[in-house]
Amino acid sequence: MSQARHWQKSTFSDGGDGNTCVELAATPTTLHLRESDTPDTELTTTAGPLTQLISSVKSGLFLSEG
């Protein structure tokens, strides 16, 4: 039996109880991400790849020109 996850909302998400929030839950080996408006759909990863993604986003790697 799996334990219930403790989901935390991003502090940058809509500032309220709306359904435009990114949520994160951590287990001992995995990080789980979801959008609050589609809670049954989760992305799972580990800390290393998520850290690389966040660093790339912050550096502007994914900004499009034009």
PyMOL Python script that loads the backbone (N, CA, C, O; Angstrom):
from pymol import cmd

cmd.read_pdbstr("""\
ATOM      1  N   MET A   1       0.845  -1.191   0.000  1.00  0.00           N
ATOM      2  CA  MET A   1       0.000   0.000   0.000  1.00  0.00           C
ATOM      3  C   MET A   1       0.884   1.246   0.000  1.00  0.00           C
ATOM      4  O   MET A   1       1.806   1.345   0.809  1.00  0.00           O
ATOM      5  N   SER A   2       0.620   2.185  -0.884  1.00  0.00           N
ATOM      6  CA  SER A   2       1.419   3.404  -0.948  1.00  0.00           C
ATOM      7  C   SER A   2       0.836   4.472  -0.023  1.00  0.00           C
ATOM      8  O   SER A   2      -0.370   4.535   0.214  1.00  0.00           O
ATOM      9  N   GLN A   3       1.741   5.310   0.488  1.00  0.00           N
ATOM     10  CA  GLN A   3       1.316   6.383   1.372  1.00  0.00           C
ATOM     11  C   GLN A   3       0.801   7.558   0.542  1.00  0.00           C
ATOM     12  O   GLN A   3       1.215   7.757  -0.600  1.00  0.00           O
ATOM     13  N   ALA A   4      -0.102   8.327   1.133  1.00  0.00           N
ATOM     14  CA  ALA A   4      -0.589   9.533   0.473  1.00  0.00           C
ATOM     15  C   ALA A   4       0.555  10.538   0.376  1.00  0.00           C
ATOM     16  O   ALA A   4       1.350  10.678   1.305  1.00  0.00           O
ATOM     17  N   ARG A   5       0.629  11.219  -0.731  1.00  0.00           N
ATOM     18  CA  ARG A   5       1.683  12.213  -0.926  1.00  0.00           C
ATOM     19  C   ARG A   5       1.250  13.557  -0.357  1.00  0.00           C
ATOM     20  O   ARG A   5       0.070  13.909  -0.377  1.00  0.00           O
ATOM     21  N   HIS A   6       2.225  14.298   0.149  1.00  0.00           N
ATOM     22  CA  HIS A   6       1.981  15.656   0.643  1.00  0.00           C
ATOM     23  C   HIS A   6       2.319  16.622  -0.492  1.00  0.00           C
ATOM     24  O   HIS A   6       3.492  16.893  -0.746  1.00  0.00           O
ATOM     25  N   TRP A   7       1.311  17.133  -1.164  1.00  0.00           N
ATOM     26  CA  TRP A   7       1.506  18.029  -2.305  1.00  0.00           C
ATOM     27  C   TRP A   7       1.680  19.453  -1.817  1.00  0.00           C
ATOM     28  O   TRP A   7       0.943  19.922  -0.949  1.00  0.00           O
ATOM     29  N   GLN A   8       2.668  20.141  -2.389  1.00  0.00           N
ATOM     30  CA  GLN A   8       2.920  21.544  -2.063  1.00  0.00           C
ATOM     31  C   GLN A   8       2.782  22.367  -3.331  1.00  0.00           C
ATOM     32  O   GLN A   8       3.272  21.978  -4.392  1.00  0.00           O
ATOM     33  N   LYS A   9       2.109  23.512  -3.214  1.00  0.00           N
ATOM     34  CA  LYS A   9       1.929  24.397  -4.359  1.00  0.00           C
ATOM     35  C   LYS A   9       3.094  25.358  -4.468  1.00  0.00           C
ATOM     36  O   LYS A   9       3.674  25.775  -3.466  1.00  0.00           O
ATOM     37  N   SER A  10       3.427  25.704  -5.701  1.00  0.00           N
ATOM     38  CA  SER A  10       4.457  26.698  -5.949  1.00  0.00           C
ATOM     39  C   SER A  10       4.004  28.045  -5.407  1.00  0.00           C
ATOM     40  O   SER A  10       2.826  28.392  -5.497  1.00  0.00           O
ATOM     41  N   THR A  11       4.930  28.797  -4.850  1.00  0.00           N
ATOM     42  CA  THR A  11       4.592  30.136  -4.354  1.00  0.00           C
ATOM     43  C   THR A  11       4.314  31.101  -5.498  1.00  0.00           C
ATOM     44  O   THR A  11       3.775  32.184  -5.270  1.00  0.00           O
ATOM     45  N   PHE A  12       4.673  30.727  -6.730  1.00  0.00           N
ATOM     46  CA  PHE A  12       4.429  31.577  -7.892  1.00  0.00           C
ATOM     47  C   PHE A  12       3.111  31.239  -8.590  1.00  0.00           C
ATOM     48  O   PHE A  12       2.804  31.822  -9.629  1.00  0.00           O
ATOM     49  N   SER A  13       2.347  30.332  -8.053  1.00  0.00           N
ATOM     50  CA  SER A  13       1.121  29.865  -8.708  1.00  0.00           C
ATOM     51  C   SER A  13      -0.090  30.648  -8.257  1.00  0.00           C
ATOM     52  O   SER A  13      -0.610  30.407  -7.167  1.00  0.00           O
ATOM     53  N   ASP A  14      -0.540  31.561  -9.056  1.00  0.00           N
ATOM     54  CA  ASP A  14      -1.821  32.242  -8.939  1.00  0.00           C
ATOM     55  C   ASP A  14      -2.152  32.799  -7.559  1.00  0.00           C
ATOM     56  O   ASP A  14      -3.169  33.480  -7.427  1.00  0.00           O
ATOM     57  N   GLY A  15      -1.370  32.554  -6.547  1.00  0.00           N
ATOM     58  CA  GLY A  15      -1.557  33.144  -5.238  1.00  0.00           C
ATOM     59  C   GLY A  15      -2.822  32.773  -4.491  1.00  0.00           C
ATOM     60  O   GLY A  15      -3.123  33.399  -3.475  1.00  0.00           O
ATOM     61  N   GLY A  16      -3.575  31.785  -4.944  1.00  0.00           N
ATOM     62  CA  GLY A  16      -4.807  31.447  -4.254  1.00  0.00           C
ATOM     63  C   GLY A  16      -5.126  29.978  -4.347  1.00  0.00           C
ATOM     64  O   GLY A  16      -4.249  29.140  -4.552  1.00  0.00           O
ATOM     65  N   ASP A  17      -6.386  29.686  -4.196  1.00  0.00           N
ATOM     66  CA  ASP A  17      -6.830  28.302  -4.227  1.00  0.00           C
ATOM     67  C   ASP A  17      -7.305  27.885  -5.614  1.00  0.00           C
ATOM     68  O   ASP A  17      -7.984  26.868  -5.753  1.00  0.00           O
ATOM     69  N   GLY A  18      -6.963  28.641  -6.619  1.00  0.00           N
ATOM     70  CA  GLY A  18      -7.402  28.341  -7.975  1.00  0.00           C
ATOM     71  C   GLY A  18      -6.732  27.095  -8.525  1.00  0.00           C
ATOM     72  O   GLY A  18      -5.883  26.489  -7.871  1.00  0.00           O
ATOM     73  N   ASN A  19      -7.122  26.721  -9.734  1.00  0.00           N
ATOM     74  CA  ASN A  19      -6.595  25.521 -10.371  1.00  0.00           C
ATOM     75  C   ASN A  19      -5.499  25.836 -11.375  1.00  0.00           C
ATOM     76  O   ASN A  19      -5.407  25.172 -12.408  1.00  0.00           O
ATOM     77  N   THR A  20      -4.669  26.830 -11.101  1.00  0.00           N
ATOM     78  CA  THR A  20      -3.563  27.158 -11.995  1.00  0.00           C
ATOM     79  C   THR A  20      -2.246  27.027 -11.240  1.00  0.00           C
ATOM     80  O   THR A  20      -1.370  27.886 -11.346  1.00  0.00           O
ATOM     81  N   CYS A  21      -2.119  25.969 -10.495  1.00  0.00           N
ATOM     82  CA  CYS A  21      -0.960  25.801  -9.625  1.00  0.00           C
ATOM     83  C   CYS A  21      -0.112  24.601 -10.026  1.00  0.00           C
ATOM     84  O   CYS A  21      -0.627  23.555 -10.422  1.00  0.00           O
ATOM     85  N   VAL A  22       1.178  24.777  -9.916  1.00  0.00           N
ATOM     86  CA  VAL A  22       2.106  23.658 -10.050  1.00  0.00           C
ATOM     87  C   VAL A  22       2.309  23.109  -8.649  1.00  0.00           C
ATOM     88  O   VAL A  22       2.536  23.867  -7.706  1.00  0.00           O
ATOM     89  N   GLU A  23       2.226  21.783  -8.513  1.00  0.00           N
ATOM     90  CA  GLU A  23       2.378  21.154  -7.204  1.00  0.00           C
ATOM     91  C   GLU A  23       3.510  20.128  -7.255  1.00  0.00           C
ATOM     92  O   GLU A  23       3.767  19.516  -8.292  1.00  0.00           O
ATOM     93  N   LEU A  24       4.171  19.956  -6.126  1.00  0.00           N
ATOM     94  CA  LEU A  24       5.298  19.042  -6.016  1.00  0.00           C
ATOM     95  C   LEU A  24       5.123  18.186  -4.764  1.00  0.00           C
ATOM     96  O   LEU A  24       4.739  18.688  -3.707  1.00  0.00           O
ATOM     97  N   ALA A  25       5.409  16.890  -4.892  1.00  0.00           N
ATOM     98  CA  ALA A  25       5.423  15.983  -3.744  1.00  0.00           C
ATOM     99  C   ALA A  25       6.713  15.165  -3.834  1.00  0.00           C
ATOM    100  O   ALA A  25       7.117  14.747  -4.919  1.00  0.00           O
ATOM    101  N   ALA A  26       7.344  14.944  -2.701  1.00  0.00           N
ATOM    102  CA  ALA A  26       8.589  14.185  -2.676  1.00  0.00           C
ATOM    103  C   ALA A  26       8.404  12.879  -1.925  1.00  0.00           C
ATOM    104  O   ALA A  26       7.751  12.833  -0.882  1.00  0.00           O
ATOM    105  N   THR A  27       8.983  11.824  -2.466  1.00  0.00           N
ATOM    106  CA  THR A  27       9.084  10.545  -1.779  1.00  0.00           C
ATOM    107  C   THR A  27      10.583  10.285  -1.605  1.00  0.00           C
ATOM    108  O   THR A  27      11.381  11.058  -2.134  1.00  0.00           O
ATOM    109  N   PRO A  28      10.997   9.254  -0.904  1.00  0.00           N
ATOM    110  CA  PRO A  28      12.424   9.063  -0.662  1.00  0.00           C
ATOM    111  C   PRO A  28      13.293   9.015  -1.928  1.00  0.00           C
ATOM    112  O   PRO A  28      14.451   9.429  -1.879  1.00  0.00           O
ATOM    113  N   THR A  29      12.778   8.532  -3.040  1.00  0.00           N
ATOM    114  CA  THR A  29      13.613   8.402  -4.235  1.00  0.00           C
ATOM    115  C   THR A  29      13.101   9.166  -5.440  1.00  0.00           C
ATOM    116  O   THR A  29      13.791   9.216  -6.459  1.00  0.00           O
ATOM    117  N   THR A  30      11.916   9.766  -5.365  1.00  0.00           N
ATOM    118  CA  THR A  30      11.284  10.356  -6.537  1.00  0.00           C
ATOM    119  C   THR A  30      10.609  11.681  -6.204  1.00  0.00           C
ATOM    120  O   THR A  30      10.108  11.883  -5.098  1.00  0.00           O
ATOM    121  N   LEU A  31      10.607  12.580  -7.190  1.00  0.00           N
ATOM    122  CA  LEU A  31       9.841  13.811  -7.096  1.00  0.00           C
ATOM    123  C   LEU A  31       8.655  13.694  -8.047  1.00  0.00           C
ATOM    124  O   LEU A  31       8.795  13.205  -9.168  1.00  0.00           O
ATOM    125  N   HIS A  32       7.507  14.139  -7.601  1.00  0.00           N
ATOM    126  CA  HIS A  32       6.273  14.055  -8.384  1.00  0.00           C
ATOM    127  C   HIS A  32       5.778  15.467  -8.626  1.00  0.00           C
ATOM    128  O   HIS A  32       5.680  16.262  -7.691  1.00  0.00           O
ATOM    129  N   LEU A  33       5.466  15.784  -9.873  1.00  0.00           N
ATOM    130  CA  LEU A  33       4.945  17.099 -10.229  1.00  0.00           C
ATOM    131  C   LEU A  33       3.607  16.937 -10.922  1.00  0.00           C
ATOM    132  O   LEU A  33       3.379  15.958 -11.634  1.00  0.00           O
ATOM    133  N   ARG A  34       2.720  17.902 -10.711  1.00  0.00           N
ATOM    134  CA  ARG A  34       1.423  17.889 -11.376  1.00  0.00           C
ATOM    135  C   ARG A  34       0.878  19.308 -11.426  1.00  0.00           C
ATOM    136  O   ARG A  34       1.358  20.197 -10.722  1.00  0.00           O
ATOM    137  N   GLU A  35      -0.117  19.506 -12.257  1.00  0.00           N
ATOM    138  CA  GLU A  35      -0.877  20.753 -12.277  1.00  0.00           C
ATOM    139  C   GLU A  35      -2.159  20.498 -11.505  1.00  0.00           C
ATOM    140  O   GLU A  35      -2.766  19.435 -11.635  1.00  0.00           O
ATOM    141  N   SER A  36      -2.568  21.457 -10.710  1.00  0.00           N
ATOM    142  CA  SER A  36      -3.737  21.231  -9.857  1.00  0.00           C
ATOM    143  C   SER A  36      -5.023  21.035 -10.641  1.00  0.00           C
ATOM    144  O   SER A  36      -5.970  20.443 -10.125  1.00  0.00           O
ATOM    145  N   ASP A  37      -5.077  21.522 -11.883  1.00  0.00           N
ATOM    146  CA  ASP A  37      -6.302  21.319 -12.657  1.00  0.00           C
ATOM    147  C   ASP A  37      -6.354  19.939 -13.314  1.00  0.00           C
ATOM    148  O   ASP A  37      -7.396  19.553 -13.844  1.00  0.00           O
ATOM    149  N   THR A  38      -5.246  19.188 -13.289  1.00  0.00           N
ATOM    150  CA  THR A  38      -5.218  17.804 -13.795  1.00  0.00           C
ATOM    151  C   THR A  38      -4.445  16.935 -12.804  1.00  0.00           C
ATOM    152  O   THR A  38      -3.373  16.428 -13.135  1.00  0.00           O
ATOM    153  N   PRO A  39      -4.974  16.757 -11.597  1.00  0.00           N
ATOM    154  CA  PRO A  39      -4.228  16.060 -10.545  1.00  0.00           C
ATOM    155  C   PRO A  39      -3.970  14.583 -10.805  1.00  0.00           C
ATOM    156  O   PRO A  39      -3.110  13.993 -10.151  1.00  0.00           O
ATOM    157  N   ASP A  40      -4.679  13.977 -11.726  1.00  0.00           N
ATOM    158  CA  ASP A  40      -4.446  12.561 -12.011  1.00  0.00           C
ATOM    159  C   ASP A  40      -3.269  12.338 -12.953  1.00  0.00           C
ATOM    160  O   ASP A  40      -2.851  11.199 -13.163  1.00  0.00           O
ATOM    161  N   THR A  41      -2.731  13.417 -13.524  1.00  0.00           N
ATOM    162  CA  THR A  41      -1.586  13.318 -14.426  1.00  0.00           C
ATOM    163  C   THR A  41      -0.349  13.824 -13.697  1.00  0.00           C
ATOM    164  O   THR A  41      -0.288  14.985 -13.292  1.00  0.00           O
ATOM    165  N   GLU A  42       0.637  12.945 -13.534  1.00  0.00           N
ATOM    166  CA  GLU A  42       1.855  13.301 -12.804  1.00  0.00           C
ATOM    167  C   GLU A  42       3.087  13.085 -13.671  1.00  0.00           C
ATOM    168  O   GLU A  42       3.126  12.192 -14.518  1.00  0.00           O
ATOM    169  N   LEU A  43       4.075  13.910 -13.442  1.00  0.00           N
ATOM    170  CA  LEU A  43       5.399  13.741 -14.010  1.00  0.00           C
ATOM    171  C   LEU A  43       6.292  13.315 -12.866  1.00  0.00           C
ATOM    172  O   LEU A  43       6.291  13.956 -11.815  1.00  0.00           O
ATOM    173  N   THR A  44       7.058  12.246 -13.043  1.00  0.00           N
ATOM    174  CA  THR A  44       7.965  11.804 -11.986  1.00  0.00           C
ATOM    175  C   THR A  44       9.399  11.933 -12.463  1.00  0.00           C
ATOM    176  O   THR A  44       9.701  11.702 -13.634  1.00  0.00           O
ATOM    177  N   THR A  45      10.268  12.301 -11.554  1.00  0.00           N
ATOM    178  CA  THR A  45      11.680  12.477 -11.859  1.00  0.00           C
ATOM    179  C   THR A  45      12.474  12.349 -10.565  1.00  0.00           C
ATOM    180  O   THR A  45      11.920  12.057  -9.505  1.00  0.00           O
ATOM    181  N   THR A  46      13.776  12.573 -10.672  1.00  0.00           N
ATOM    182  CA  THR A  46      14.637  12.624  -9.490  1.00  0.00           C
ATOM    183  C   THR A  46      15.200  14.036  -9.384  1.00  0.00           C
ATOM    184  O   THR A  46      14.990  14.858 -10.276  1.00  0.00           O
ATOM    185  N   ALA A  47      15.903  14.316  -8.313  1.00  0.00           N
ATOM    186  CA  ALA A  47      16.385  15.678  -8.061  1.00  0.00           C
ATOM    187  C   ALA A  47      17.350  16.173  -9.137  1.00  0.00           C
ATOM    188  O   ALA A  47      17.275  17.341  -9.521  1.00  0.00           O
ATOM    189  N   GLY A  48      18.242  15.338  -9.630  1.00  0.00           N
ATOM    190  CA  GLY A  48      19.246  15.778 -10.601  1.00  0.00           C
ATOM    191  C   GLY A  48      18.649  16.338 -11.879  1.00  0.00           C
ATOM    192  O   GLY A  48      18.938  17.483 -12.226  1.00  0.00           O
ATOM    193  N   PRO A  49      17.829  15.579 -12.596  1.00  0.00           N
ATOM    194  CA  PRO A  49      17.231  16.106 -13.824  1.00  0.00           C
ATOM    195  C   PRO A  49      16.336  17.326 -13.594  1.00  0.00           C
ATOM    196  O   PRO A  49      16.304  18.231 -14.428  1.00  0.00           O
ATOM    197  N   LEU A  50      15.613  17.361 -12.477  1.00  0.00           N
ATOM    198  CA  LEU A  50      14.764  18.512 -12.200  1.00  0.00           C
ATOM    199  C   LEU A  50      15.615  19.755 -11.951  1.00  0.00           C
ATOM    200  O   LEU A  50      15.269  20.846 -12.403  1.00  0.00           O
ATOM    201  N   THR A  51      16.716  19.594 -11.238  1.00  0.00           N
ATOM    202  CA  THR A  51      17.625  20.711 -10.997  1.00  0.00           C
ATOM    203  C   THR A  51      18.186  21.242 -12.314  1.00  0.00           C
ATOM    204  O   THR A  51      18.278  22.455 -12.503  1.00  0.00           O
ATOM    205  N   GLN A  52      18.561  20.343 -13.228  1.00  0.00           N
ATOM    206  CA  GLN A  52      19.068  20.769 -14.529  1.00  0.00           C
ATOM    207  C   GLN A  52      18.006  21.508 -15.329  1.00  0.00           C
ATOM    208  O   GLN A  52      18.305  22.516 -15.969  1.00  0.00           O
ATOM    209  N   LEU A  53      16.763  21.018 -15.301  1.00  0.00           N
ATOM    210  CA  LEU A  53      15.680  21.681 -16.020  1.00  0.00           C
ATOM    211  C   LEU A  53      15.452  23.090 -15.469  1.00  0.00           C
ATOM    212  O   LEU A  53      15.351  24.045 -16.239  1.00  0.00           O
ATOM    213  N   ILE A  54      15.372  23.222 -14.165  1.00  0.00           N
ATOM    214  CA  ILE A  54      15.127  24.528 -13.554  1.00  0.00           C
ATOM    215  C   ILE A  54      16.268  25.489 -13.878  1.00  0.00           C
ATOM    216  O   ILE A  54      16.025  26.655 -14.188  1.00  0.00           O
ATOM    217  N   SER A  55      17.498  25.015 -13.810  1.00  0.00           N
ATOM    218  CA  SER A  55      18.654  25.866 -14.143  1.00  0.00           C
ATOM    219  C   SER A  55      18.595  26.322 -15.594  1.00  0.00           C
ATOM    220  O   SER A  55      18.898  27.477 -15.894  1.00  0.00           O
ATOM    221  N   SER A  56      18.210  25.429 -16.492  1.00  0.00           N
ATOM    222  CA  SER A  56      18.107  25.775 -17.909  1.00  0.00           C
ATOM    223  C   SER A  56      17.007  26.805 -18.154  1.00  0.00           C
ATOM    224  O   SER A  56      17.188  27.731 -18.944  1.00  0.00           O
ATOM    225  N   VAL A  57      15.876  26.648 -17.485  1.00  0.00           N
ATOM    226  CA  VAL A  57      14.780  27.599 -17.629  1.00  0.00           C
ATOM    227  C   VAL A  57      15.213  28.965 -17.117  1.00  0.00           C
ATOM    228  O   VAL A  57      14.977  29.981 -17.771  1.00  0.00           O
ATOM    229  N   LYS A  58      15.849  28.992 -15.945  1.00  0.00           N
ATOM    230  CA  LYS A  58      16.296  30.256 -15.364  1.00  0.00           C
ATOM    231  C   LYS A  58      17.338  30.954 -16.234  1.00  0.00           C
ATOM    232  O   LYS A  58      17.388  32.183 -16.276  1.00  0.00           O
ATOM    233  N   SER A  59      18.157  30.190 -16.919  1.00  0.00           N
ATOM    234  CA  SER A  59      19.199  30.789 -17.765  1.00  0.00           C
ATOM    235  C   SER A  59      18.653  31.309 -19.087  1.00  0.00           C
ATOM    236  O   SER A  59      19.371  31.982 -19.826  1.00  0.00           O
ATOM    237  N   GLY A  60      17.395  31.010 -19.398  1.00  0.00           N
ATOM    238  CA  GLY A  60      16.794  31.471 -20.640  1.00  0.00           C
ATOM    239  C   GLY A  60      16.992  30.526 -21.819  1.00  0.00           C
ATOM    240  O   GLY A  60      16.719  30.901 -22.959  1.00  0.00           O
ATOM    241  N   LEU A  61      17.454  29.328 -21.568  1.00  0.00           N
ATOM    242  CA  LEU A  61      17.738  28.380 -22.633  1.00  0.00           C
ATOM    243  C   LEU A  61      16.521  28.117 -23.520  1.00  0.00           C
ATOM    244  O   LEU A  61      16.676  27.877 -24.717  1.00  0.00           O
ATOM    245  N   PHE A  62      15.330  28.158 -22.959  1.00  0.00           N
ATOM    246  CA  PHE A  62      14.135  27.803 -23.708  1.00  0.00           C
ATOM    247  C   PHE A  62      13.384  29.004 -24.288  1.00  0.00           C
ATOM    248  O   PHE A  62      12.285  28.847 -24.818  1.00  0.00           O
ATOM    249  N   LEU A  63      13.960  30.185 -24.192  1.00  0.00           N
ATOM    250  CA  LEU A  63      13.314  31.361 -24.757  1.00  0.00           C
ATOM    251  C   LEU A  63      13.431  31.314 -26.272  1.00  0.00           C
ATOM    252  O   LEU A  63      14.496  31.024 -26.817  1.00  0.00           O
ATOM    253  N   SER A  64      12.335  31.599 -26.934  1.00  0.00           N
ATOM    254  CA  SER A  64      12.373  31.593 -28.403  1.00  0.00           C
ATOM    255  C   SER A  64      12.637  33.011 -28.898  1.00  0.00           C
ATOM    256  O   SER A  64      12.254  33.994 -28.263  1.00  0.00           O
ATOM    257  N   GLU A  65      13.286  33.088 -30.021  1.00  0.00           N
ATOM    258  CA  GLU A  65      13.534  34.387 -30.625  1.00  0.00           C
ATOM    259  C   GLU A  65      12.408  34.715 -31.595  1.00  0.00           C
ATOM    260  O   GLU A  65      11.916  33.847 -32.316  1.00  0.00           O
ATOM    261  N   GLY A  66      12.020  35.954 -31.598  1.00  0.00           N
ATOM    262  CA  GLY A  66      11.080  36.366 -32.607  1.00  0.00           C
ATOM    263  C   GLY A  66       9.753  36.674 -32.118  1.00  0.00           C
ATOM    264  O   GLY A  66       8.875  37.036 -32.901  1.00  0.00           O
TER     265      GLY A  66
END
""", "prot")
cmd.dss("prot")
cmd.show_as("cartoon", "prot")
cmd.util.cbc("prot")
cmd.orient("prot")
